[in-house]
Amino acid sequence: MKTIGILSDTHSCWDDRFATHLADCDEIWHAGDIGDITVLNRLKQIAPVRAVSGNIDHGEVKRTCPELMIFDIEGVRVLLTHIGGYPGRYSRGMSSLLQRENIRLMVDGHSHILKVIPDRNLDLLHVNPGAAGHHGWQKVRTLVKLTIDNGNISSLDVIELRNKL
């Protein structure tokens, strides 16, 4: 059983509440638009991190983080990317990639819109954790935590970071 903390679109923002809310996580996944590499370095002090680069990322973040990751954890095949769309509106080629790779959990960012949508056609769960940083139009910054255990995804919680630093 693994507890996973998921965030995206930090845009170089660090909030000490990340450490508080993600302290019990076995892994942290960042779905791109990280900004400054120090955000990743601080997340790595909390738990192991899997991260992809986003469209604003450059320099060390771009050199360190791929644009897409596919991996298995606790019997679940995961795709982590920054721009992937969502059920019914996937990015070009994404639907066929999801099918070909037998993905059961797709995580992306970019839109700054929190979305948790089951795709019954592809038998997967799509998660966009919204934006954890200040840059953008979102009124509430969000993180997501979930549990993966023996092929099952459960206990999905949305964490709202309401007040700005």
Secondary structure as UniProt FT lines:
FT   STRAND          2..7
FT   TURN            11..12
FT   HELIX           16..22
FT   TURN            23..24
FT   STRAND          27..30
FT   HELIX           37..44
FT   TURN            45..46
FT   STRAND          49..51
FT   TURN            55..56
FT   HELIX           59..64
FT   STRAND          68..73
FT   TURN            74..75
FT   STRAND          76..81
FT   STRAND          85..86
FT   TURN            87..88
FT   STRAND          89..90
FT   TURN            92..93
FT   HELIX           94..100
FT   TURN            101..102
FT   STRAND          105..107
FT   STRAND          114..119
FT   TURN            120..123
FT   STRAND          124..129
FT   STRAND          141..149
FT   TURN            150..151
FT   STRAND          152..161
//
